[in-house]
Amino acid sequence: MPSNGRKRKRNSGHKKDFRDRAATFTSEDVISKSELEGDDVLRLPDLRTKSITEIQKTAQEMGVENISRARRQDITFSILKAHAAQDKMIFGEGVLEVLQDGFGFLRSADTSYIAGPDDVYVSPTQIRKFNLRNGDTVSGSVRPPKDNERYFALLKVSEINFEDPENVRTKALFENLTPYFPEERFQLEQGTGSVEDLTARIIDLASPIGKGQRGLIVSPPKAGKTILLQNIASSITANYPEAHLIVLLIDERPEEVTDMIRTVRGEVVSSTFDEPASRHVQVADMVLEKAKRLSEHKKDVVILLDSITRLARAYNTVAPASGKVLTGGVDANALQKPKRFFGAARNLEEGGSLTIIATALVDTGSRMDEVIFEEFKGTGNMEVALDRRIADKRVYPAVHINKSGTRRE
């Protein structure tokens, strides 16, 4: 208790020193990339890109049993455990998702960020030391789980967002960077003269896409919007291999997802129509946070979203009821988060850009879809309008030239 009515002064300096020590990393927390390139090192990203047949064959060669009815991620976990039992190193990589309790997991884009047993645990101490945030791409050495642990854990860090961990100290937050109009153009035409190149040429002429563009592809059903997205993705990966391309498919058919993965050379993240709305929202949040972190490192990121309408529907489903319902059953507060997603697209004056090209559905017969489109209509700075009458004549791409255009082109 304080004596003589005087309050004791807290030793705030000691606490500050303690926090400063906890918030810095040393050479013991870092491992060089060259140390993780030996023949004995098992690379988790390479394991995840293999087909299920190749993974089962690898598991059989390592003596793993009971794999015929096991899930893909369970087989991967068993392979990691068998490799770690031989005292060999494991290289892990993934996108960080920080949970409410302060710790996080490295999720894989190959599994569309679904939580699984092969995820890598990241401790709260490591998150504070390296100043990690949601969406950071982290790679490093991984250790097997101890007595009461369930997951493999990150041991040492080699790279954060494909750069040296030292660079994280000086990076600015995405929200603190200055947004500006796109100044550099994505030239989509490849000069091959193919049908796909014709689509790219029309977009270059009618509504050019710049680095940092926020664009809408307004399309009725069966007008060719998915093929248009594929052509844009192919042009960007061919002409700008340094750009980081992410194709985000929300509430999509599984066969469309497979086709997109085989067609596009970039990263394809999906959530199919048989999954709950909360899953659609989680996938979209992870993709957006990853794109923001890469933009902070002055990289050009492109997100192709199919579609913003289905994403808004998912947010409307999971949003708590506010009591204010717009026409079509849309909650008054439900569109705030999809607007934040779409509004993140910008060109950054300090370097880097985030481009988002999203499809919006019209003429579906749903009043909700009309309300969602009206909310997003004036938010973009580029628009490509597809016309059903042109598509009915089997003319593709069915671009309505007069309704398409780019602001400040």
C-alpha positions in Angstrom: 0.0 0.0 0.0 1.2 3.5 -0.7 2.5 5.4 2.5 1.8 9.0 3.6 -0.8 9.4 0.8 1.9 9.3 -1.9 1.4 7.2 -5.0 4.2 4.9 -6.0 5.8 5.6 -9.4 5.9 2.6 -11.7 9.2 1.6 -13.1 8.0 2.2 -16.7 11.6 2.3 -18.0 12.1 -1.3 -17.0 9.0 -2.4 -18.8 9.9 -0.5 -21.9 13.4 -2.2 -22.0 11.8 -5.6 -21.6 9.4 -5.0 -24.5 12.3 -3.7 -26.7 14.3 -6.8 -26.0 11.3 -9.1 -26.8 10.6 -7.2 -30.0 14.0 -7.7 -31.7 15.4 -10.9 -33.3 19.0 -12.1 -33.2 21.1 -14.2 -35.5 20.0 -17.3 -33.6 16.4 -16.8 -34.7 17.4 -16.6 -38.4 18.7 -19.3 -40.8 20.2 -18.6 -44.2 18.5 -19.8 -47.4 21.6 -21.8 -48.4 21.4 -24.0 -45.3 18.0 -25.2 -46.4 19.0 -26.3 -49.9 20.7 -29.6 -49.2 19.5 -33.0 -50.6 18.5 -34.2 -47.1 16.1 -31.2 -46.6 12.4 -32.0 -47.2 10.7 -29.0 -48.8 7.1 -28.8 -47.7 6.0 -26.5 -50.6 7.2 -29.1 -53.1 5.4 -31.8 -51.3 2.1 -29.8 -51.4 2.3 -29.3 -55.2 2.6 -33.0 -55.9 -0.5 -34.9 -57.1 -2.2 -37.3 -54.6 -0.7 -40.3 -56.5 2.8 -38.9 -56.1 2.2 -38.1 -52.4 1.0 -41.7 -51.7 4.0 -43.1 -53.5 6.3 -40.9 -51.4 4.6 -42.0 -48.2 4.9 -45.7 -49.1 8.6 -45.3 -49.8 9.1 -43.8 -46.4 7.2 -46.6 -44.7 4.0 -44.7 -43.8 1.0 -47.0 -43.4 -2.8 -46.7 -43.6 -2.8 -44.0 -46.3 -5.4 -45.4 -48.7 -8.4 -43.7 -47.0 -6.5 -40.7 -45.4 -6.9 -37.1 -46.4 -4.2 -35.4 -48.4 -3.1 -33.1 -45.5 -3.0 -36.1 -43.1 -0.6 -38.0 -45.5 1.6 -34.9 -45.8 1.8 -34.7 -41.9 2.8 -38.4 -41.7 5.5 -37.9 -44.3 6.9 -34.9 -42.4 6.9 -36.9 -39.2 8.7 -39.9 -40.8 11.3 -37.5 -42.2 11.8 -35.7 -38.9 12.3 -39.1 -37.1 15.5 -39.5 -39.2 16.9 -36.1 -37.7 16.7 -34.4 -41.1 15.8 -30.8 -41.7 12.4 -29.6 -43.0 11.8 -26.4 -45.0 8.4 -24.9 -44.4 6.6 -21.9 -46.1 3.2 -20.4 -45.9 1.0 -17.4 -45.4 0.6 -16.4 -41.8 -2.8 -16.3 -40.2 -2.7 -14.8 -36.7 -5.5 -16.1 -34.4 -7.1 -14.3 -31.5 -4.9 -15.9 -28.9 -1.8 -14.3 -30.3 -0.2 -17.3 -32.0 -0.6 -18.1 -35.7 -0.3 -20.8 -38.4 1.4 -20.8 -41.8 -1.4 -21.8 -44.3 -0.8 -23.0 -47.8 -2.2 -21.4 -51.0 -2.1 -24.8 -52.6 -4.9 -25.9 -50.2 -6.6 -22.4 -50.5 -5.7 -21.6 -46.9 -7.8 -24.5 -45.3 -6.7 -25.3 -41.8 -5.1 -28.7 -41.6 -2.6 -30.9 -39.7 0.3 -30.0 -42.0 0.1 -26.3 -41.0 3.1 -24.8 -39.3 2.7 -23.3 -35.8 4.2 -19.8 -35.2 4.6 -18.7 -31.6 3.5 -15.3 -30.2 7.1 -14.6 -29.4 8.2 -15.1 -33.0 5.3 -12.9 -34.2 6.5 -10.0 -31.9 10.2 -10.5 -32.7 9.8 -10.3 -36.4 6.9 -7.9 -36.4 4.7 -10.3 -38.3 1.2 -9.5 -39.4 -1.7 -11.4 -41.1 -0.8 -12.2 -44.7 3.0 -12.3 -44.3 4.6 -15.0 -46.4 7.1 -16.7 -44.0 9.6 -19.4 -44.8 12.2 -21.2 -42.6 13.2 -24.4 -40.8 10.5 -26.4 -39.1 10.8 -28.7 -36.1 8.6 -31.8 -35.3 5.9 -31.5 -32.5 7.0 -32.3 -29.0 5.2 -34.3 -26.3 1.8 -32.7 -26.1 2.0 -30.7 -29.3 -0.1 -31.4 -32.4 1.6 -29.3 -35.1 5.0 -28.8 -36.6 6.5 -25.5 -35.4 8.6 -22.8 -37.0 12.1 -23.0 -35.6 14.1 -20.4 -37.5 13.1 -17.8 -40.2 14.9 -17.5 -43.5 12.7 -15.1 -45.5 9.7 -12.9 -44.9 7.7 -11.9 -48.1 10.5 -13.4 -50.2 13.1 -10.9 -48.7 15.6 -10.9 -45.9 14.0 -10.5 -42.4 16.1 -7.4 -41.9 13.9 -5.6 -44.5 10.8 -6.0 -42.3 12.2 -3.5 -39.8 11.9 -0.6 -42.2 8.7 -1.4 -44.1 5.7 1.0 -43.9 2.1 -0.1 -43.2 -0.1 -0.4 -46.2 -2.6 2.1 -44.7 0.2 4.7 -44.3 1.2 4.7 -47.9 -0.1 7.3 -50.4 -2.7 6.1 -53.0 -2.6 7.6 -56.4 -3.9 7.1 -60.0 -2.3 4.3 -62.0 0.7 5.7 -63.9 2.2 2.6 -65.6 0.2 0.4 -67.9 -0.2 -3.3 -68.2 0.2 -4.1 -71.9 -1.9 -7.2 -72.3 -1.3 -7.8 -76.1 1.4 -10.4 -76.7 1.6 -10.1 -80.5 0.8 -13.8 -81.2 -2.3 -13.1 -83.3 -4.3 -15.8 -81.4 -8.0 -15.5 -80.4 -6.8 -14.9 -76.8 -4.6 -12.1 -78.0 -7.5 -10.5 -79.7 -9.3 -10.2 -76.3 -6.2 -8.6 -74.8 -6.0 -6.1 -77.7 -9.6 -5.1 -77.3 -9.1 -4.4 -73.6 -5.9 -2.4 -74.3 -7.9 -0.2 -76.7 -11.3 0.1 -75.0 -10.4 0.1 -71.3 -6.6 -0.2 -70.6 -5.5 -1.6 -67.3 -2.8 0.2 -65.2 -0.8 -0.9 -62.2 -3.1 -0.1 -59.3 -6.3 -0.2 -61.3 -9.6 -0.9 -59.5 -11.7 -2.4 -62.3 -15.1 -4.1 -62.8 -16.1 -6.5 -65.5 -19.8 -6.1 -65.6 -21.4 -9.2 -67.1 -24.7 -11.0 -67.4 -24.7 -14.8 -67.1 -23.0 -16.8 -69.9 -21.4 -13.8 -71.6 -17.8 -15.1 -71.3 -16.5 -13.3 -68.1 -14.5 -16.3 -66.9 -12.7 -16.8 -70.2 -12.0 -13.0 -70.2 -10.4 -13.3 -66.8 -8.3 -16.3 -68.0 -7.1 -14.3 -71.0 -6.1 -11.3 -68.7 -4.3 -13.7 -66.4 -2.4 -15.4 -69.2 -1.3 -12.0 -70.6 -0.1 -10.6 -67.3 1.9 -13.8 -66.5 3.5 -13.8 -70.0 4.3 -10.1 -70.2 5.0 -9.3 -66.6 6.5 -12.3 -64.9 7.7 -10.1 -62.0 4.1 -9.2 -61.0 2.5 -11.5 -58.4 -0.8 -12.7 -59.8 -3.6 -14.2 -57.6 -6.8 -15.5 -59.1 -9.5 -15.6 -56.4 -12.6 -17.7 -57.2 -15.5 -17.3 -54.7 -18.6 -19.6 -54.6 -17.3 -21.3 -57.9 -18.0 -24.7 -59.4 -15.2 -27.2 -58.7 -14.6 -28.1 -62.4 -14.1 -24.3 -63.1 -11.5 -24.2 -60.4 -9.5 -27.1 -61.9 -9.7 -25.5 -65.3 -8.4 -22.2 -64.0 -5.5 -23.9 -62.1 -4.4 -25.7 -65.3 -4.8 -22.6 -67.5 -3.2 -19.9 -65.3 0.4 -20.0 -64.3 -0.2 -17.7 -61.3 -1.6 -18.5 -57.8 -5.2 -19.8 -57.8 -7.1 -19.6 -54.6 -10.7 -20.9 -54.4 -13.8 -21.5 -52.3 -16.4 -23.7 -54.0 -20.2 -23.3 -53.8 -20.6 -26.3 -51.5 -18.6 -24.5 -48.7 -20.1 -22.2 -46.1 -20.1 -18.4 -46.4 -17.7 -18.1 -43.5 -15.1 -20.0 -45.6 -15.6 -17.6 -48.6 -14.9 -14.7 -46.2 -11.8 -16.3 -44.7 -10.3 -17.0 -48.1 -10.9 -13.4 -49.3 -9.4 -11.9 -46.1 -6.3 -14.1 -46.4 -5.8 -13.1 -50.1 -6.2 -9.4 -49.4 -3.8 -9.4 -46.4 -1.2 -11.3 -48.4 -1.5 -8.8 -51.3 -1.2 -5.8 -48.9 2.0 -7.2 -47.3 3.6 -7.8 -50.7 2.6 -4.2 -51.8 4.3 -2.9 -48.7 7.5 -4.5 -50.1 7.1 -2.5 -53.3 5.8 -5.4 -55.4 3.2 -5.2 -58.1 0.3 -7.5 -57.1 -2.7 -8.3 -59.3 -5.9 -9.9 -57.9 -8.5 -11.3 -60.4 -11.7 -11.8 -58.4 -14.7 -13.9 -59.7 -17.0 -12.5 -58.4 -17.5 -9.5 -56.2 -21.2 -10.2 -56.2 -20.8 -13.7 -54.7 -18.3 -12.3 -52.2 -20.8 -9.6 -51.1 -23.5 -12.3 -50.7 -21.1 -14.2 -48.4 -20.4 -11.2 -46.3 -24.1 -10.5 -46.1 -24.7 -14.0 -44.8 -22.1 -13.9 -42.0 -22.7 -10.2 -41.0 -24.6 -9.8 -37.7 -28.1 -8.5 -38.2 -28.2 -4.8 -37.7 -32.0 -4.5 -38.1 -31.6 -2.3 -41.2 -32.3 -4.3 -44.3 -32.0 -2.8 -47.8 -34.0 -3.8 -50.9 -33.3 -7.4 -51.9 -32.4 -8.6 -48.3 -29.0 -6.9 -48.1 -28.0 -5.8 -44.6 -27.1 -2.2 -44.3 -23.7 -2.9 -42.8 -22.9 -6.1 -44.8 -21.3 -4.3 -47.8 -18.7 -2.4 -45.8 -16.2 -5.3 -45.8 -16.4 -6.1 -49.5 -16.0 -2.4 -50.3 -12.9 -2.4 -48.1 -11.6 -5.4 -50.2 -12.3 -3.6 -53.5 -11.1 -0.3 -52.2 -7.7 -1.7 -51.3 -6.7 -1.5 -55.0 -4.4 1.4 -55.5 -1.1 2.6 -57.0 1.3 3.6 -54.2 3.5 6.7 -54.6 6.2 5.1 -52.4 6.5 2.1 -54.8 4.4 -1.0 -55.5 0.8 -1.4 -56.5 -2.3 -3.5 -55.8 -4.5 -4.1 -58.8 -8.0 -5.7 -58.4 -10.1 -6.7 -61.4 -13.4 -8.1 -60.2 -16.5 -9.4 -62.1 -19.9 -8.1 -61.2 -23.1 -10.0 -62.1 -26.1 -8.2 -63.7 -29.4 -9.4 -65.2 -29.5 -12.5 -63.0 -33.1 -11.9 -61.9 -32.0 -11.4 -58.3 -32.8 -8.1 -56.7 -29.9 -8.6 -54.3 -27.4 -8.7 -57.2 -28.8 -5.5 -58.5 -28.4 -3.7 -55.2 -24.8 -5.0 -54.9 -23.9 -3.9 -58.4 -25.4 -0.4 -57.7 -23.2 -0.1 -54.6 -20.0 -0.9 -56.4 -20.8 0.8 -59.7 -19.1 4.1 -58.9 -16.2 2.8 -56.8 -14.0 1.5 -59.6 -11.8 3.6 -62.0 -12.1 1.1 -64.9 -15.0 -0.8 -66.3 -15.4 -3.5 -69.0 -19.1 -4.1 -70.0 -20.1 -7.4 -71.6 -23.3 -7.5 -73.6 -25.5 -10.6 -73.8 -26.8 -9.7 -77.2 -23.3 -9.8 -78.7 -22.7 -13.1 -76.9 -25.9 -14.6 -78.3 -24.5 -13.9 -81.8 -21.5 -16.0 -80.8 -19.1 -13.0 -81.1 -16.4 -13.1 -78.4 -15.2 -11.3 -76.5 -18.7 -9.7 -76.1 -17.3 -6.3 -75.0 -19.7 -3.3 -75.3 -17.2 -0.7 -76.5 -19.3 2.4 -75.7 -20.0 1.3 -72.1 -16.4 0.3 -71.4 -13.6 2.7 -70.4 -11.0 3.8 -67.9 -10.8 7.0 -65.8 -7.7 9.2 -66.4 -6.5 6.8 -69.1 
